Amino acid sequence: MRRKAMALALGALLVSSIAQAADKIYGPGVSDGEIKLGQSIPYSGPASAFSVVGKVQVSYFKMLNAKGGINGRKVELISLDNGFSPPKAVEASRKLVEELGVLAEAGTLGTPTNLASQKYLNGKGVPQLYVAAGATRFNDPKNFPWTVPWYTRFEMESRIYAKYILQTKPDARIAVLFQNDDFGRDYLMALKKRLGAKAASMIVAEAGYELTDPQIDSQMIALKASGADTLLAFVTPKFSALAIRKAFELNWRPLYFVGQPGSAIESVIRPAGVEKAVGLITAQLLKDPGDPAFASDTEVVEYNQFMETWAPGDNAKDTGAIAGYVTAQGIELVLRRCGDVLTRDNVLKQATTLNGVRLKMLLPGMTLTNSPDDYVAFRQYQLARFDGRGWVLMGDLITADCRAWRPLALPAITGSLPTMVVRCITRRSLGSCGVTAWTVQRLSHIRTSCGSHSWRYIYLGWAAKSDSSSISRRDAPSSRPSMASL
């Protein structure tokens, strides 16, 4: 009897073990106790100011491991130096995948470096997770399904600056300093596109530089000589500091915009000279721990404690440090959502199905949402002006672009007056937000807002209208948008 009972117990234990094992599906770099990830960061070279991004991410996972890891597994983030060199980035990716056997490459920084590795990683079916770069080419699910961008595209940011200029200084004479690669050209092309027909007359000078250039004095002198009263600098930290300093030396005081990658106080503005940067405008995504308005903010207090404990050698006020902290949270979220199905396919699925996600240190009201056919999760910015102490936020959150929308069928309308019929819908719910169909007299970009979501009106076709009581302008929402939209 005892033998029979023991046999039954052993059988039950075996069945239970098999069932548990069946629930666990692992890809490369994963075991019951470990998840192995990799990345490459410019710890050396012309963009080494960004090295803090990688250092903080490594520190973040050390903190998580000290607390027990993710779902009982420790995370090893292998962070290699790519020197901001495309060939070195590809070499690093090959090493991570073929020699070290990582589950995914996550958080690699830089436009040229990520572009260099994109084809290789996609060919191997390895997630290129949360790319820390904003080139438009990174959001291409059809051709590069394994590449998932993180921050908003540079194109979106540039459109915000263009809109601000058109609204506040429509007669501006614009000069543009840009890095002569995909990073800088994306910004420049988006600026021209948003300015539209006015681009040819408003942009009076452009000057590019190569990443290997030792200085940009000649470019700045030429830009000033053009008579421009507005400057947009789409540059990386080293060249941003050089440009700020040179503009001051030339006694040139244009309305000055600097792209977010070149706006860090610690790695750009302090080396250039704080007094030389007063009045600069940029676009922000993250809370500034040095901003008095956030001094007692719970997320900022927690972030400062993390930096003091786990990254004491790095400056908590450095924008790169904050960016690394937020990116690490995003990677953590994906791994937690994977549960025990830690495969490359599931990593991709979880990374591209975010819905209203809130991460610590994002600006108030900012959330992340993406989908399998549109990977970009960040879609909001807030303009800020440097006042000599820090970045002071201006206005409200700005929605940088609209998601793709799908039209709904409308009932047939008869009559003689041709009008354009539109309806407000969203891809997420594929339903109406309650705004009834209405008509407009001319083709134009018309947008409104419902609740906390940004909506776009879609052209559905020309119809005829005779009964003004059935579809009329009074059906249109009367409230103004809660967030600006471009």
DRENMARVEX-169075 format. One record per residue (C-alpha): y, x, z negated; residue in three letters. Coordinates in steps of 0.05 Angstrom, whole numbers, plus 5000, padded with zeros to 4 digits. Each point is the difference from the previous one (the first is absolute). Layout:
! residues N
YXZALA...
! end
This chain:
! residues 486
500050005000MET504750574981ARG498450355066ARG501549375039LYS506649914963ALA501950725012MET498349945073ALA504349385007LEU505850344964ALA499550625044LEU499649555061GLY506249634979ALA503750654987LEU498050265068LEU502349375035VAL506650034962SER501050735019SER498549865073ILE504949414999ALA505550434969GLN498850555050ALA500349495056ALA506949784976ASP502550715007LYS501550245070ILE502950705007TYR503150395056GLY501250755004PRO503150314938GLY497849454952VAL494949994944SER499049614936ASP504850474966GLY504950245053GLU504549815058ILE502350585042LYS506549945040LEU504250515038GLY507050115027GLN504550545027SER507150124977ILE505450515021PRO499650444937TYR503050545044SER504350035062GLY506449655021PRO498349344965ALA497550294934SER505149584963ALA495049435009PHE494650394963SER501549604937VAL497149385034VAL493050315001GLY500650324931LYS501849344968VAL494249645035GLN495150514974VAL502949934930SER499549245005TYR492550025012PHE499050504944LYS503449494955MET495449455026LEU493950434990ASN502050134928ALA499949254990LYS493149925030GLY501450015074GLY499349415048ILE494349524987ASN496650554960GLY500850545053ARG504550614996LYS504550125061VAL500650705029GLU506150065045LEU499550655039ILE507150185022SER500550565052LEU506150355028ASP501849855073ASN506650395002GLY502849415039PHE496350295059SER496049545046PRO494450515013PRO499350134926LYS499849254987ALA494249915049VAL496550604968GLU500949684931ALA497349335025SER493850335030ARG498750374935LYS500749374958LEU495449605044VAL494850505024GLU499650494942GLU502249624939LEU497449325021GLY505749554976VAL499749245004LEU507049975029ALA506350405013GLU505449684958ALA507550114992GLY500850585049THR507450115012LEU504050125063GLY500849715069THR497850615042PRO494350164953THR497249294998ASN500749925075LEU496150645010ALA494149754958SER500249285023GLN495450065060LYS495050434963TYR499549544939LEU499549375043ASN494750325043GLY495950144937LYS501249314971GLY503450294938VAL505649594968PRO506850345008GLN502449614940LEU507249854983TYR503350525045VAL506450254968ALA504049975065ALA503849465037GLY498950125075ALA498749365038THR493550305029ARG496649964932PHE499849245003ASN495249915058ASP493749644976PRO497449905070LYS499950745021ASN499850344932PHE496549514953PRO498750524946TRP507350204992THR503649594947VAL507550134991PRO503349954932TRP507649975000TYR504249605048THR500850275070ARG506050445013PHE501749505055GLU501249464947MET504550444958GLU504250205060SER501049275018ARG502949874931ILE505250555010TYR501849735069ALA500949304973LYS504550254944TYR504350385049ILE500649415047LEU502149554943GLN504850474964THR502550485053LYS498949705069PRO504650515033ASP496450604970ALA499450655039ARG493050234982ILE496950704998ALA492650104988VAL496550614972LEU492449945009PHE493750414994GLN497350105070ASN493149704990ASP496949314991ASP503249964931PHE507250075025GLY499149675067ARG497249364969ASP506349934959TYR504550145059LEU496549525048MET500249444948ALA507450124988LEU501549925074LYS495649405006LYS503449634943ARG507050185024LEU498049715067GLY505050015056ALA505150334953LYS495750624991ALA502850355061ALA507249934977SER498950074925MET495650625000ILE504650575021VAL495650594983ALA492750194985GLU497450664975ALA492750184989GLY497050594963TYR493150304995GLU496250034935LEU499850765006THR507650085008ASP503150424944PRO506549604999GLN503749435035ILE507250244998ASP501049965075SER497449295003GLN504649774944MET506150345032ILE498549655066ALA499149324967LEU506650054964LYS503550235065ALA497749355033SER505149624959GLY494649594965ALA502049634937ASP492949804982THR494050464991LEU492649824995LEU495450574979ALA492649885013PHE497650644969VAL495250314949THR502350284933PRO501850725020LYS504349785059PHE503049424961SER502750494949ALA502750455055LEU503449425035ALA503349734937ILE502750704983ARG502450145071LYS503649335008ALA503850154935PHE501750705023GLU502749725065LEU504349504961ASN496549455038TRP499549354960ARG496549495045PRO496549374977LEU493650384986TYR492949715001PHE494050424983VAL492849785012GLY495849904939GLN495850635009PRO506450424994GLY503149634941SER496750294938ALA504950204947ILE496150594972GLU497550315065SER505949835045VAL506549804966ILE500050504942ARG498650605046PRO505449755048ALA505049874944GLY500749344965VAL507549955014GLU498650095074LYS495449395003ALA504549474970VAL500349395044GLY493450115036LEU496049375017ILE492549955004THR494549474994ALA495849964936GLN493149744984LEU499050264929LEU503349964932LYS504150604981ASP498150244930PRO507050314995GLY503549335012ASP502949734935PRO498249305024ALA492650184994PHE500650424936ALA496049504958SER495849735056ASP492649974979THR497550305064GLU505050574998VAL498350154927VAL492650025017GLU501350455061TYR504250494959ASN494550044948GLN494950135055PHE504250565029MET501350324932GLU492649994982THR496450135066TRP505250345045ALA504750364952PRO501650545052GLY502949505049ASP506649634998ASN499049264985ALA506549845037LYS497650305065ASP499049455052THR493750355023GLY497049954931ALA501349264997ILE497149915070ALA493750384980GLY499349564938TYR500549365041VAL495350255054THR494850194948ALA500349304972GLN498749725070GLY493950455009ILE497549804931GLU500849265017LEU495750085063VAL494550364962LEU499949484945ARG499649445051ARG494050345032CYS496049924937GLY493050285011ASP500549955076VAL503250675011LEU499250095074THR505150215052ARG499849315031ASP501549664934ASN505650494984VAL503249815066LEU499149264986LYS503050034930GLN505850435023ALA502049525056THR499649344962THR505550074949LEU503549354981ASN506250004957GLY498050634963VAL504950274949ARG499750744981LEU503850334944LYS506650335018MET501349575062LEU506949695000LEU500349314966PRO497549455046GLY496350475047MET492749855015THR495050265051LEU496349595051THR496150205062ASN494349755044SER494450275044PRO504449935062ASP506550254968ASP498850574951TYR507250114976VAL500649794927ALA507250194984PHE505149565034ARG506150024955GLN505750484984TYR506349994961GLN506150395020LEU502950484949ALA506250454996ARG500350674963PHE505749994949ASP499550724975GLY494849834946ARG494749595035GLY498549495053TRP503549344986VAL496549415032LEU504149585049MET498749265012GLY493149685001ASP493250195025LEU499850015076ILE493949795038THR499350555052ALA496249595052ASP496249365010CYS492549935003ARG496949735062ALA500349255004TRP495649475032ARG502949355028PRO497649304981LEU499149445049ALA505649495001LEU499849285023PRO502649865069ALA507449815005ILE502949615058THR507249965023GLY505050355044SER503750524957LEU496450685004PRO499550334931THR495950554968MET495049754949VAL498050464943VAL496049964937ARG499550454938CYS493050254983ILE496650614970THR493750365020ARG497450024928ARG499049264992SER500549795074LEU503649384976GLY507049735000SER504650184943CYS502949315000GLY505850125048VAL499549485054THR500850155074ALA507250045021TRP504050195061THR505050545018VAL504750025059GLN498950725020ARG494750544997LEU501450454941SER496650324940HIS500049484945ILE496850114933ARG499949684932THR496350074935SER495249554962CYS499050184927GLY498850744993SER497250095070HIS503850215062SER498949555060TRP501550025073ARG501249455050TYR495750045062ILE501849775070TYR494749495019LEU502649785068GLY505149555031TRP499749254987ALA504549425013ALA503449594946LYS503149325004SER499349714930ASP504550414954SER496949674939SER493150275014SER501750745007ILE507050244984SER504050574971ARG500549654933ARG492550134991ASP501650744995ALA500050314930PRO506950054970SER498750564951SER501650735017ARG494350505001PRO498150294933SER498950685031MET503550315059ALA495950085062SER501150435060LEU
! end
